[in-house]
Amino acid sequence: MRIERLLRQNAVRRGPMTAVICEQTQLSWAELDVESNRLANALIALGYRAQERIALVLSNCHHIVTAFHGAWKANLVTVGINTRLTAPEIARILTHSGASLIVCDTPAAVEAARTVPGVRGVYTVGLDGASFTDLVASGAPDEVPETGTGDELRSLRYTSGTTGASKGCMATHDQQVASTANYLCEVNVPRGGPTWISVPLTLGVGASFVTTTAYLGVPLLLRRRFDAAGFVDDVGRYGVEHAFLVPTMLVDLVRALPELDLTRASPLKLVGYGGASVSWSLIRSLAEALDLEFYHAFGATEAGGFVALLTPDDHRNFLRTETASIVPVGRPAAFADVKIFDAEDKEVAVRETGEMRIRAASVFSGYWSQPEATRAVLKDGWLRLGDMAWRDERGYIYLADRAQGVIRSGAQNVYAGEVEAVLQACPGVERAAVIGVPHERFGESVKALVQRVPGADLTERQVLDYCAERLAGYKRPREVEFVTGLPVDEGGKIRRAELKRVTGTRPLGEVTTSEGEGLRR
């Protein structure tokens, strides 16, 4: 089944009802259907053909929802790109994906597109140049004949490897529908009011709610950033019943509770969260202040969505009986197998740590143009990302250690290898490594361990400034520690487990008993 069918059904059944709410405008289901028809017909008329890649570098607004649906109707493959990335970072993704069209609202994206010969169309929102709005208006409003199948690609969702090389996770329409059904089978999302989200739709978890709300036929209320007072105001004004927040938003909401008019939050019935560490004390603070239910979602870009969930029932039980602060990632979703194996491919016993493996209909098709990397993670029908976990007697899964050098900062992944590649290119740096250090608001922030070239007088400010020109803000080191040496193996690779002996900070991925874990990507 293809995603655009959901939109067509809503246009018929709920035509005048609201589909999208954002700062600029509101669209009904009928209007969204027509706008996406226009875009699809315009792209087809311009010569874009089935399965070409269309890059979207857009902030949360009705334009990106139109772009998603229009691209899928034209049987194009969407490539969501974070608006916070720099021009070189965007250019790498454009080049690797072979994107031939870009729709964007950042100058960096326009600059990047100029450097990639394969991009033959650049359309902007709020910037000079060819207007995306004009492009949509140029297309016919007629329904676009369905030409694709459910097993064709719907999107490339980009992540990065430990070496900094981009990886495009291939996802089909069928896989996304399976992911959505898996999630909604476990979580009873209210249908009486909008779903509120400010997680960027260019990220996997954000984009999934384009499908989820179409599946449910409920409005998607989009904001570009989280503000606690604005969030509560939205709940009261629009009757928001469901919101998905990341831990930084939960922290900000708890801090603002004394100043908020919580009577306006009364329509809110359900809050989902995930993306980084969170404690039971934080959830308990919200539960005591607001009469609502919670769920926690765990997944990975390669898994295609949520594969383990801590349901509202689970939350009620934990909040009533548990004193420990660690929050499990949940139990396997209804149509997902999540098991833990040892090095001999045998399932481990309860409370023993091993490699977590995932099997589900939502699991991705592989990495775009990287067959060797695909074979490394898809083995014998299981997705094997190398994450270490353990399971308790009730089947709840706890993540013990994250693989691939991932730092979770503000619910976004920072890949150690990508940052280290930039650091290694900095004049005066002989060798560098990065680690995740505790951060009150973001969960973790990036710290650089730098070994200078002998005789170099490199300063912390020089290193930070160098990174600022080449990395998105959430990826940049916030502090630099100069060290006399770094532990490496025979192949010259950093021994991450040994980094703590060269610094007083805990190494990347070492999770203490006071920490939980959320969405991996």
Secondary structure, DSSP 8 states (H G I E B T S, - for coil): --THHHHHHHHHHSTTSEEEE-SS-EEEHHHHHHHHHHHHHHHHHTT--TT-EEEEE--SSHHHHHHHHHHHHTT-EEEE--TTS-HHHHHHHHHHHT--EEEESSHHHHHHHHT-TT--EEEESSSSSSBHHHHHHHS--S-------TTSEEEEEEEE-TTS-EEEEEEEHHHHHHHHHHHHHHS---SSS-EEE-S-TTSHHHHHHHHHHHHHT--EEE-SS--HHHHHHHHHHHT--EEEE-HHHHHHHHHHGGGS-GGGGTT--EEEE-SS--BHHHHHHHHHHS--EEEEEEEETTTTEEEEEE-HHHHHHHHHH----B---BEE-TTEEEEEE-TTS-B--TT--EEEEEEETTS--EETT-HHHHHHHEETTEEEEEEEEEE-TTS-EEEEE-STTEEEETTEEEEHHHHHHHHHTSTTEEEEEEEEEEETTTEEEEEEEEEE-TT----HHHHHHHHHTTS-GGGS-SEEEE-S---B-TTS-B-GGGGGGSSSS--TT---TT-------
